[in-house]
Amino acid sequence: MLKLERLLTDALNATAAFWVPLRQAYAWVHQAAHILNNEPELAGAQVRRRLRGLVAAISRWRAQAGVLAPALAHFLKVTRSYWPGLFHCYDVPDLPRTNNDLEQLFGAHRYHERRATGRKGASPALVVRGAARLTAAVATRVATYTATDLAAADRRAWQQLRATLDQRQQARVQQRRFRRDPQAYLAELEAQLVKLLLPA
């Protein structure tokens, strides 16, 4: 027991210089979390104003944090980088405060697609057809759809989506052709350009 007490005393004495800065830095970060938690349900402009005041105070007094000043500088840098999109969630109903769930959804989809296809990386088709495939994958997790539901879909919107996906596919094919034989691809483009420029 005495040995443990001595170890704790030595550790506390060795870290005594860090406790005051740590207490101050923790208070600032805790206050930022409290502001962003927005229990009083203030509007986005009010939350922005309160957090701006705290960020200004941290910038002004961060030297008081001693060895933790670099950590606070990083906190300020990250806060500034997120600033433009940080307050929309307070003004838009049902908008989540973080995109963690969305990132988890994308990650789960990539994981299942890699398992199903045997690929180590993400499928190239997800890049080309992701707007349709990912939406369909998410929608079918939420509900079951019948042929009647699909027949009631907006045909014009479906055709526009299909045209967009075909354009992406065609662009991908052109990239592949260029990588396979750049000289032939550029010669073909040049011939097409010459035909356009020549008078009929």
C-alpha positions in Angstrom: 0.0 0.0 0.0 2.8 2.4 0.9 4.6 1.6 -2.4 1.4 2.4 -4.4 1.0 5.6 -2.4 4.6 6.6 -3.1 4.2 5.9 -6.8 1.0 8.0 -7.0 2.6 10.9 -5.1 5.7 10.8 -7.4 3.5 10.8 -10.5 1.4 13.7 -9.2 4.5 15.7 -8.3 6.1 15.0 -11.7 3.0 16.1 -13.6 2.0 19.0 -11.2 3.0 21.6 -13.9 0.5 20.1 -16.3 -2.6 20.2 -14.1 -3.4 24.0 -14.2 -3.1 24.1 -18.1 -5.0 20.9 -18.4 -7.8 22.2 -16.2 -8.0 25.4 -18.3 -7.8 23.6 -21.7 -10.5 21.0 -20.6 -12.8 23.9 -19.4 -12.5 25.5 -22.9 -13.1 22.3 -24.8 -16.0 21.3 -22.5 -17.5 24.8 -23.0 -17.3 24.4 -26.8 -19.0 21.0 -26.5 -21.7 22.6 -24.4 -22.3 25.4 -26.9 -22.5 22.9 -29.8 -24.8 20.6 -27.9 -27.2 23.6 -27.9 -29.5 22.5 -25.0 -31.4 25.9 -25.1 -32.1 25.2 -28.8 -30.8 28.5 -30.1 -30.8 29.4 -33.7 -27.7 28.8 -35.8 -26.7 32.5 -35.7 -26.7 32.6 -31.9 -24.7 29.3 -31.6 -22.2 30.8 -34.1 -21.9 34.0 -32.1 -21.3 32.1 -28.8 -18.7 29.8 -30.3 -17.0 32.7 -32.1 -16.6 34.4 -28.7 -15.1 31.2 -27.2 -12.8 30.7 -30.1 -11.6 34.3 -29.8 -11.0 33.8 -26.1 -9.0 30.6 -26.7 -6.9 32.3 -29.3 -6.2 35.2 -27.0 -5.4 33.1 -23.9 -4.0 29.9 -25.2 -0.5 30.7 -24.0 -1.9 30.1 -20.5 -2.3 26.4 -21.5 1.5 26.1 -21.5 2.5 22.7 -23.0 -1.0 22.2 -24.3 -0.9 25.4 -26.4 -0.1 23.4 -29.6 -3.1 21.1 -28.9 -5.3 24.2 -28.6 -3.9 25.6 -31.8 -4.8 22.3 -33.5 -8.3 22.6 -32.0 -8.7 26.1 -33.3 -7.4 25.1 -36.8 -9.9 22.2 -37.0 -12.8 24.3 -35.7 -12.0 27.0 -38.4 -11.9 24.3 -41.2 -15.4 23.0 -40.1 -16.8 26.5 -39.5 -18.7 27.0 -42.8 -20.9 23.9 -42.4 -21.0 23.7 -38.6 -24.2 25.6 -37.9 -26.7 24.4 -40.6 -28.0 21.7 -38.3 -29.5 24.3 -35.9 -31.6 25.9 -38.6 -32.6 22.9 -40.7 -35.1 20.5 -39.0 -34.0 16.9 -38.7 -30.5 17.6 -40.2 -28.1 15.5 -38.1 -25.2 17.3 -36.4 -22.6 14.8 -37.8 -22.2 12.7 -40.9 -21.0 9.7 -38.9 -24.1 7.6 -39.7 -23.7 8.5 -43.4 -20.0 7.5 -43.4 -20.9 4.3 -41.6 -23.5 3.5 -44.3 -21.0 4.1 -47.1 -18.4 2.0 -45.4 -20.8 -0.9 -44.8 -21.9 -0.8 -48.5 -18.3 -0.8 -49.7 -17.5 -3.7 -47.3 -20.5 -5.8 -48.5 -19.7 -5.1 -52.2 -16.1 -6.2 -51.7 -17.3 -9.4 -50.0 -19.8 -10.1 -52.8 -17.4 -9.4 -55.7 -14.2 -10.7 -54.1 -12.4 -7.4 -54.9 -9.9 -6.0 -52.5 -10.8 -2.4 -53.5 -14.1 -0.6 -54.2 -15.8 -1.6 -57.4 -15.4 0.9 -60.3 -19.1 0.4 -61.0 -19.9 2.1 -57.7 -18.2 5.3 -59.0 -20.2 5.1 -62.3 -23.5 3.8 -61.1 -23.4 4.8 -57.4 -26.2 7.3 -57.6 -28.6 4.4 -58.5 -26.9 1.4 -56.8 -26.3 3.0 -53.4 -29.8 4.6 -53.3 -31.3 1.2 -54.1 -29.2 -0.6 -51.5 -30.2 1.9 -48.8 -33.9 1.9 -49.8 -34.2 -1.8 -49.8 -32.8 -2.0 -46.2 -35.6 0.3 -45.0 -38.6 -1.2 -46.8 -39.6 -4.0 -49.2 -40.8 -2.9 -52.7 -43.2 -4.7 -54.9 -43.6 -4.6 -58.7 -46.5 -2.2 -58.2 -44.3 0.2 -56.3 -41.8 0.1 -59.1 -44.4 0.6 -61.8 -45.6 3.8 -60.1 -42.1 5.4 -60.4 -41.7 8.6 -62.4 -40.6 7.3 -65.8 -39.1 10.6 -67.0 -36.9 10.9 -63.9 -35.8 7.3 -64.4 -34.9 8.0 -68.0 -32.9 11.1 -67.0 -31.0 9.1 -64.4 -30.4 6.4 -66.9 -29.0 8.9 -69.4 -26.7 10.4 -66.8 -25.4 7.0 -65.8 -24.8 6.1 -69.5 -22.8 9.4 -70.0 -20.6 8.4 -67.0 -20.1 5.0 -68.4 -19.1 6.4 -71.8 -16.6 8.7 -70.1 -15.1 5.8 -68.3 -14.8 3.8 -71.6 -13.1 6.8 -73.2 -10.6 6.9 -70.3 -9.9 3.2 -70.7 -9.4 3.6 -74.5 -6.9 6.5 -73.9 -4.9 4.5 -71.3 -4.8 1.4 -73.6 -3.4 3.3 -76.6 -2.9 7.1 -76.2 -1.4 7.7 -79.6 -4.3 6.0 -81.5 -6.9 7.7 -79.3 -5.4 11.2 -79.9 -5.0 10.5 -83.7 -8.7 9.6 -83.8 -9.7 12.8 -82.0 -7.5 14.9 -84.3 -9.2 13.3 -87.3 -12.6 14.1 -85.9 -11.6 17.7 -85.3 -10.2 18.1 -88.8 -13.5 16.8 -90.2 -15.4 19.4 -88.1 -13.1 22.3 -89.3 -13.2 21.4 -93.0 -15.9 23.1 -95.1 -18.7 20.7 -96.2 
